[in-house]
Amino acid sequence: MVRKKQLPIFPDDYIEDKAVEYNRSKWMERNQKRTTSLTIQYLFDEKLNNKNGTGIKLGDSFLILDLGCGTGYSSEILIQNGFKVVGIDILYDMLSKAREKKKSSKDLKTLELILADINFLPIRVNSVDHIISISSYNFITHKIENFGENVKLLNDTGKYINKILKQNGRVVIEFYPQDDNELKIFNKSFINNGFEGFMVKNNPNQKSGQTFLLLKKKM
Ligand SMILES: C[S@@+](CC[C@H](N)C(=O)[O-])C[C@H]1O[C@@H](n2cnc3c(N)ncnc32)[C@H](O)[C@@H]1O
């Protein structure tokens, strides 16, 4: 029998001593950083380019939001790749670890960190070039049991993410939908709210498991 991999529990697995443990884990660091590097490649995927072949180029100076930045592994890789980064996380225990890293590292001086909810982003309309989110987007509906409310929250968030992006803005979300239904409502919250794109899975036959949504703001 194939056992389903257990997803972490939010917020329990990211507070107090669990946040300390997360931040000390070399495995977690490697894993988050590797996924972020892959996400950066997906951000520049040529299949997202316009019909005439034009698109964005690695090396241009972009402002990127890292949604659910946790203790800052993904933000660190983004900065190493030359981006200006604003990391956003809802949990003080996680964000304070990222703040400690910023204080002690010259390379992270430009990193901006905001304690906030992805569903209520304190970010101005038309102010961000691109957005990524690594292993965090799953959790944004954690408080809600009701299917209709879930869909509404995701749609409202997708809509506002579209508004804060500048023209040609792209979004790559790496997450772990539990099943086909969850995958569908997360995907639709972008596709029905001004985005186009496609998804990539390690195992295309598997509905749950690691999924990347590669999206761009429609012209
Ligand atoms: C697996 S961790 C983040 C990993 C992060 N990419 C890193 O490099 O460390 C998931 C994070 O998502 C954050 N999160 C969950 N729900 C959120 C929400 N609604 N708004 C902002 N952050 C959220 C959690 O607090 C947690 O820090």
The ligand as an ORCA input file, in Angstrom:
! r2SCAN-3c Opt
* xyz 0 1
  C       7.271     25.709      4.917
  S       7.243     27.287      5.627
  C       7.999     28.419      4.548
  C       9.138     28.106      3.847
  C       9.897     29.259      3.284
  N       9.741     29.223      1.852
  C      11.343     29.180      3.679
  O      12.191     29.323      2.801
  O      11.636     28.996      4.870
  C       5.579     27.826      5.423
  C       5.354     29.252      5.886
  O       4.106     29.725      5.409
  C       3.664     30.687      6.349
  N       2.224     30.962      6.165
  C       1.195     30.106      6.276
  N       0.016     30.742      6.073
  C       0.317     32.032      5.806
  C      -0.471     33.178      5.503
  N      -1.807     33.130      5.426
  N       0.167     34.345      5.293
  C       1.533     34.416      5.381
  N       2.328     33.362      5.657
  C       1.725     32.182      5.869
  C       3.975     30.025      7.673
  O       3.963     30.910      8.743
  C       5.341     29.399      7.402
  O       6.386     30.216      7.813
*
